[in-house]
Amino acid sequence: MRARTVSVVIPARNAGASIGGVVRAILAQRRPPMEVEVIVVDDASKDDTAAEARAAGARTLVVPASGAGNPAAARNLGARAAR
């Protein structure tokens, strides 16, 4: 049976204190044959959001400065990158 991949896209801004726990909780939901990928889209954070997300196992993207502050732009960027 071929594994299915579920992609979870999380737009985040200045969420360094909590994003690691969120990513770990999502990844804990994996059950064979399902695969889970977590994509955290950092929306111009001034803290360590991206680093914390990566440390917890997420793939991270950064919203270009021209789209910063727009949660829809962050969500769409993540959706385009999803498997």
JODA-V354436 format. One record per backbone hydrogen bond with DSSP energy under -0.5 kcal/mol. CO is the residue of the C=O (numbers start at 0). NH is the residue of the N-H. If there is no record, write none. Layout:
CO:NH  CO:NH
This chain:
3:5  3:34  4:6  5:7  5:36  6:8  7:9  7:38  8:10  9:40  11:42  14:17  14:18  17:21  18:22  19:23  20:24  21:25  22:26  23:27  25:28  26:29  30:33  32:3  34:5  36:7  36:38  37:39  37:58  38:9  38:40  39:41  39:60  40:11  40:42  41:43  41:62  47:51  48:52  49:53  50:54  51:55  52:57  53:56  58:39  60:41  63:66  63:67  64:67  66:69  68:70  69:72  69:73  70:74  71:75  72:76  73:77  74:78  75:79  76:80  77:81  78:81
